[in-house]
């Protein structure tokens, strides 16, 4: 397998293609990571969520990390890490335009609201006022890409599915 650093543009292209990643936060030296859906717009990742540990921790410490990957096979994958900071987008006149921008971008994604809003509604655990828009300011972005080497390609390992686990 050949590993190489991705350019900033390649990293941004992956963020534009992928809509799912993992958000890491830290509170009182305890890390916490959760899956998120997001929309990308050059300087920001936009999200929609309900109140909970993730929001509480980001309010306490806005420094966050988002990891996104695109895995074709064991020998062919890309992974991008975004270091950034959280900004809540409250439902106020000052944030009206940026909230609209977030919603427009998120609506391009299938079921963008489902995990945060509808799931809570179906379970009776959330109220509409619990939902909020946020964005992650992208402070730094890095990525790595793996491609098959000549031997892996020659023996057909480059497109091989993950091996089944032994019983």
Secondary structure, DSSP 4 states (H G I P E B T S, - for coil): -EEEEPPHHHHHHHHHH--EEEEEEEETTEEEEEEEE-EEETTEEEEEEESSHHHHHHHH--EEEEEEEEEEETTEEEEEEEEEEEEEE-SSGGGHHHHHHHHHHHTTSTTTTIIIIIHHHHHT---GGGEEEEEEEEEEEEEEEEE--HHHHHTTGGGPPPPPPP-
